[in-house]
């Protein structure tokens, strides 16, 4: 997940990650099945991956190991929704019967995110990007 050059439209899907125990195995699986090419994202002693689209080589999705900073993230494909104010959205999540599962966490100077569970039990990420 990387912060875009301009602030994204609020309410749109900003990123998709797959968090699993063995991201390397699934990196290779999706490279062969979909045609994505991997790019390492250094996470200290291991690497997660940005998977790039075949034609443009633009980042398509992230693949993350379920360890390190991702220990609290459920193992699944997860969407991250662009929101205006992360602190306000987390407070509203709790007030309306949801739960903040992970975060908030910064990724670089311009991006903050968290993972929530809504009142029905569905999980997603919320992402705030500074201009």
C-alpha positions in Angstrom: 0.0 0.0 0.0 1.4 3.3 -1.0 0.0 6.8 -0.7 -1.1 8.2 -4.1 0.3 11.5 -5.5 -3.1 13.2 -5.1 -5.7 12.7 -2.5 -8.2 10.0 -3.7 -11.9 10.5 -3.8 -13.6 9.8 -0.5 -15.7 6.6 -0.5 -13.7 4.8 -3.2 -11.7 1.6 -2.9 -8.1 2.7 -2.5 -6.2 -0.6 -2.2 -6.7 -4.4 -1.8 -4.4 -6.6 0.2 -4.2 -10.4 0.8 -2.8 -11.2 4.2 -2.0 -14.9 4.8 0.5 -17.1 6.6 2.6 -17.8 3.5 2.5 -14.8 1.1 5.4 -16.2 -0.9 3.5 -19.3 -1.9 0.4 -17.2 -3.0 2.7 -14.7 -4.7 3.8 -17.5 -7.0 0.3 -18.9 -7.4 -1.2 -15.5 -8.5 1.9 -14.8 -10.7 1.1 -18.0 -12.7 -2.8 -17.8 -12.5 -3.3 -14.1 -13.1 -0.1 -12.9 -14.6 0.8 -10.4 -11.9 4.6 -9.7 -11.4 5.8 -9.3 -7.8 7.8 -6.5 -6.4 9.3 -7.0 -2.9 8.3 -4.6 -0.1 10.9 -4.9 2.6 9.5 -5.5 6.1 12.7 -5.9 8.0 13.8 -9.5 8.0 11.2 -10.6 5.3 9.4 -9.1 2.4 5.7 -8.6 1.5 4.8 -8.0 -2.1 3.2 -5.5 -4.4 1.7 -7.4 -7.3 1.9 -5.5 -10.6 -0.5 -5.6 -13.6 0.9 -7.5 -16.6 0.5 -4.7 -19.2 1.2 -1.5 -17.3 3.2 -2.8 -14.4 1.1 -0.5 -12.1 0.5 -1.9 -8.6 -2.7 -4.0 -8.6 -2.8 -5.5 -5.1 -0.6 -6.2 -2.0 0.3 -9.7 -0.6 1.3 -9.7 3.0 2.6 -12.3 5.4 0.5 -12.6 8.6 3.4 -11.6 10.8 5.2 -8.5 12.1 3.0 -5.5 11.7 0.2 -7.6 10.1 -0.3 -10.0 13.1 -3.7 -8.4 13.9 -5.0 -8.4 10.3 -7.4 -11.2 9.5 -6.3 -13.7 6.8 -8.4 -12.7 3.7 -8.6 -10.4 0.7 -9.3 -7.0 2.2 -10.4 -3.7 0.6 -9.3 -0.4 2.0 -11.9 2.4 1.6 -10.7 6.0 1.3 -12.2 8.2 4.1 -11.8 11.8 5.1 -10.9 11.5 8.8 -9.6 8.2 10.3 -10.1 9.2 13.9 -13.7 10.3 13.3 -14.4 7.1 11.3 -13.0 4.9 14.0 -15.1 6.7 16.7 -18.2 6.3 14.5 -17.4 2.6 14.0 -17.4 2.0 17.7 -20.5 4.2 18.3 -22.5 2.3 15.7 -21.7 -1.2 17.0 -18.6 -2.0 15.0 -15.1 -2.7 16.3 -11.6 -1.5 15.4 -9.5 -4.7 15.0 -6.1 -3.3 14.0 -4.6 0.2 14.1 -4.6 3.0 13.5 -1.2 2.7 11.8 0.8 5.0 9.6 2.4 4.0 6.3 4.8 6.8 5.5 4.0 10.5 6.2 0.8 10.8 4.2 -1.2 7.6 4.9 -3.0 6.2 8.0 -5.2 3.2 8.1 -7.0 0.8 10.4 -9.0 -2.4 10.0 -12.6 -2.5 11.3 -15.4 -5.1 11.7 -18.9 -3.7 10.9 -22.0 -4.7 13.0 -22.7 -7.6 10.6 -19.2 -9.0 11.1 -17.7 -8.0 7.7 -14.1 -6.7 7.8 -12.5 -3.9 5.8 -9.8 -1.3 6.0 -10.3 2.4 6.3 -7.6 4.6 4.7 -6.9 8.4 5.2 -4.6 10.0 2.8 -3.2 13.5 3.3 -2.9 15.8 0.3 
